[in-house]
Amino acid sequence: MAPPSGGPAGPGEPAGPGEPGGLGAAGARRGAQGPRIVALGDSISAGVGDATGGDAPHGAGWAAHLAHLAGASQFVNLARNGARAQHVVTEQLPHALDLLPDVATLVIGGNDVLRSDFSAYDVARDLSTAVTALRDCGCSVVLARLPAIGLFELMPTRVRRVMRARVAAVNATVDAVALAARPRTVEQVAAARRGRDGQRPRQGAVVVVDIQAAARDLGHTAWHSDRVHPSAAAHRRLAALAAITLGRAGVLDIPGVRPAVVVPPGRTQASPPGPDTLAALVASLPSAPPPAPVRARLAWLIVAGIPWCVRRGRDFAPGLLRALADDVRGRSPDASPSLTATVETEPRTPRAA
């Protein structure tokens, strides 16, 4: 999904496989030891669009900032630019499982929607495979719903409609995988909370964050110059939102966030954290650099952005033309009406990297 990294906003180099980082300010579920966190996925998790200095112990990107908020004892970023769903399963997942993480972040689908052979069913199978494998080793998973791709929002109506449909299909997959992972009976809830060693749950939780919602209040500063990736400020807000969501799920101990609990009928459950908690968590992160001036953004677009679009278009254009033709005929081949059944009954066996 990534055009050339860098740009006028000065995003740091995408975080590669990392060494164990220091403890953040926030407490963690496992106390002073801190949880082990791993990031899988594409350029959004790799950190494109973000920028950090020496005060960021885990590097750039929303997953790295989440590790900071969680007080992680170890953070490893396996995400890479251009990764598709199948690459996550075949190349990144085996390494992630070897690390036995407590929490994994997973963003996929952005590069799949930019390919001629896009298939929401393939994304669903790969996402389900990755989530199932991670949960089975006791790891909780943070999934992310994709935002609209800003570059295509500037294009004609039919092109926008086709790309929105593809993104919506990926997001439906994310929602279906999360729903399939939700315990449905009291026995399943008890089994999910019961650990082999009394501490680690037998099966991890699955939570979902929305990239578009995290960036909604930032206005024109929400996106990187390429109009594809979150800006540095949006990366930080997404990390804070993920921390709050994990805190509400009882996975991490986050200051100001209380786990959601089942209450007897007639009792009122405590309200979820408000904007002050989100702002406080963002403020505790390494500061983001100021947005680049308009002149620098335009220069980056001419030097790097447009050439990337031309190169990507050689592969993407044929599939886009077919999708446009289907749209004219009133067909929607990218929609996936049975994603829930797909993720529950058709997992793909992980292959060796």
Disulfide bonds with the S-S distance in Angstrom:
none
